[in-house]
Amino acid sequence: MQSQITPSQTMQQQEDEHWMRHAMALATQAERAGEVPVGAVLVRAGQMVAEGWNLSLCEHDPTAHAEIRVLRQAGQRLSNYRLLDTTLYVTLEPCIMCTGALIHARIGRLVYGASDLKTGAVQSVFPLLGDARHNHQIPVTAGVLAQECSQQLSAFFARRRQEKRAARELLRQASQDETAAGSR
Ligand SMILES: [Zn+2]
């Protein structure tokens, strides 16, 4: 572990990084299942309420993003569809769907790691959370362990591209072998 706590780091920063590391560990569960590695955890008063990771492909469910799975689990655990005074930590900036769900859930605070420059709906592409027309405002802390979270995602996509290339190469070789066999 490289991270030395410096005196300038506040308790809040330390807590945020602690839970973000937990969310990153959850993201590796998604990756093991062949999913895009995104992990999320919901915390209240320093205690974990729920945790989850992306499972859209495995569950054939476009709504099975890490955040939605966490909100559902938390609602069941707290027997309440409002998740007041909670903080959601997620490794990637939430999308439109998840941002909407966070507002419905009335979570107290959102902390995310990497920005999503393609579909991010907090600040990057669709800045939904800052809109004053919402009847619930969610304070946001962006960029906690951003580099590590974004590295986790880009390493996954690089590996996946490489696997696809290898599969294409195998296919190409197989068809060459077939051609060679046919010409005998
Ligand atoms: Zn989402």
Residues whose N, C-alpha, C, O or C-beta is under 5 A from the ligand:
A	BS01	ZN	H65 P94 C95 M97 C98
